[in-house]
Amino acid sequence: RSQREPAVPSHVARVPFGATRGRSEDREIEIERGAVRGLVSFGAVRPPRRNELSPAQAAQVFGRPTTIPPTPLQPMTSESAFFERVKSHFLRRDLFPDKPIVNRKQTPYMEFVKCLHLFGAGILNKDELIQLLRGLFIQGNTPKSGANATNATNAIPAMHAAMALLSELEKILVGRGPFASQERTKKFRAKYGSHPLRDYDLGDSTGELTSSYRSFPGDYEFDKFSGESERDRSVLNYQCFCVPREWGKDDDGVDQKHSRSLEEYDGIRVRRNAYEEVLARMEDEMHEVDMAVERNASVMGHLEPIALEATKLREQEERDGQPIGRLQYKLRNRELNSIDIGAIARIYGEAGDEVLQHLLRNPLVVVPIVYKRLKEKDEEWRKVKKELNREWKKALNENFTGSLDVKCFVFKEEIEQSFAVDRLLEECRKAKAFAKHPSKIQRHPATNMILPDFHLMNSDPELALFQPHLSVLVSKNMPHKHAYDLLMTYFAKSSSDKELFSQVWRNFIAPWFGLPSRWDEPGALAEQGSMSTVFTPGQRVRTSVGDGQIISVSEVKKEGKTPGLFRYLVEFTFGVGYVMPRAIAHLLPASNTSSDMNISTDENLPKLMRDDIQILFGTEKIYIFMRLYILLVTMLYQAKDIMDRKRVGAGKPGEVASGYAGVITSLQELIQGKIEAKDFETDVRKSVDKDVYNFIAIPPLVEKCAEASVKMAKEDFFQNLYRCSQLKLKDINQQRNLSLNVTHEAIYRLQIQSSASQVFFSYLTVDMNLQMTNPLDVKPLEPTGPISDKPSETDAKRPLETADALEAMQVEVAAEPEQKRMKTEDIRTENAEHKLEVK
């Protein structure tokens, strides 16, 4: 077999187009064989194909590749079966030539492969390909004349088989070749083609089928697949697509404690304290930094020999005087895996996918550049890691001890739940149930000192508190000043709210507890004694609770108030009561005046409450604020007691509470936003080993108390209701009626006994009767005969069952609004119980 002699021998140097020096073919073969990490070729450069995407567009359409270079597409089952049928078709007897085929490259099957190659290169379009293959499938390599010449009779079977193959080929071309690229380009240029559908703001163009699925837009372009039949299309999804739900947020956009899936659930997350959060975040940072550095080092190890080889080949081409682009260099299959690809994309940020597309197309130039970038990042990240190691070590030392206090977070949550609004309302409204069944009270070791006491009644007749109620301990010796300072610090950022709180403090809290109206002015009390107008006994005046006549003027003898302050004893149509000077509006005409100021005790004083007892019928907002304020003062008192027991700064008698003063300063800085909550907790731990939860629960309590004071002030009822309480009426029903005239929402009874350092709270709806007498003082009548189940005429005439007696016996029934009257059988049972108690 003869071979054609080459025009130029392989050992003779040739000068290609654009080269300055010649090089032999043997030398090029030697260069090709010397490449280890890649494949070298010196063929002609392939021109860009029609509608070929740029690297930026390819990165946007195809995303990040999984391997470099990409693995070649594998034939599908239908495609492999089609090629086998083409081979068997060319072996038909009517298409087989007379003479044996000498050159294997001229067989019908090879001619078929050449046509496909021309189509893949873009030289032939679809119609031209079908036209060439029609003649090839029908005639093959048979001669046009002779015994085997194709005629109409012999060509019918081959023609039917050829048309079947062409029809099958058209289906296969849908998913391959330029036609597939054309379809991808068409979809890419469509409205929803450049990004996944879930990334678009679809608005009303799609319908929401469920919380996780939406229907496709009407102008959405679907992918076309080869071999898809009508049956396949009937079971495929062309109606809806999945969208992620807004996990972790409710309707108002507030974060909730939910996980997207079971894989994201972390059980320890529900009980992490601030120190555990810092350690967990630090551990995540350490892991990310270590993984980034190690992955970067791994890619450098893979790319270093490739970069050296590419640099060597490029320099060799420059020395040989060869034109740029003649040497083509491609990486071997699976040279870079997905970890390497992710590390390369990380160092380039948003342009990472585009850089990878450049690496796919021209590794000879891109690999050395990428390797240099990796080397720079490796040095930079290792230097940063050394600096971070020092910070991590410091953070570990600072947070390790605090992370061991796992109960601090749980106890803090329990304390915060104790001053929730729903809990406070429930405690007052269900005081009777809690007094009867103490086991129903939600107790916890962290809240034992701040829980109220529940009672069915109080035996002190001066208090006149004979209904279910709760009581809390509070005195003027508690740190009210520090509570005032914290609240004023909270309101420093809002001048309007600060003025409202000053009004609440001056007109309600300060006189209620007997405190100064302003702590920055020593001696300034809630009552203003310096009045421009002084009224005398006998004058008729108009007050905030009605018109009346002044009986006498007396000095305020209450403990903690400076001498010289006075109040008026005024006689109204409904009784006698005390009125402070600020509650008098003006003088009424036609009054008998007396110039002498009577300071002595009046005969009407027995009709009034003692000075250490105050009763106020307030609204729900007043009750909530008072409970929160007492809780704040109690928490501060506990914090001071803890610091005193630790004897922080003990050395001099005046320095015992210096540690507590530091806590107050840290609290003010935390409220102002100068320090973080964790920094405040760290400062407390420096002084206190245990009971830290009592300190870190104060900031949220300050915030809730401040908000409650603003709500109460904007309600604009507390001043008039408090003036009703200053009348000191012993007839509590009369005071209640006055309060209900101010607002029908005055259904909470607040009562303070300064001498016992107690504040009482009870819940009285409008339709409830106020119990004014002690039911234990009522002596039931002894029955003269045997008690029968049937009511007799004598029982119906007993004086005990009069209206007054029934009202006196409603002790526990008054706490239940749905039960307004008592039955006769209930009264008889209670009479028997009272008899046993009296004996």
Order of alpha helices (4+ residues) and beta strands (2+ residues): beta-beta-alpha-beta-alpha-alpha-alpha-alpha-alpha-alpha-beta-alpha-beta-alpha-beta-alpha-alpha-alpha-alpha-alpha-alpha-beta-beta-alpha-alpha-alpha-beta-beta-beta-beta-beta-beta-alpha-alpha-alpha-alpha-alpha-alpha-alpha-beta-beta-alpha-alpha-alpha
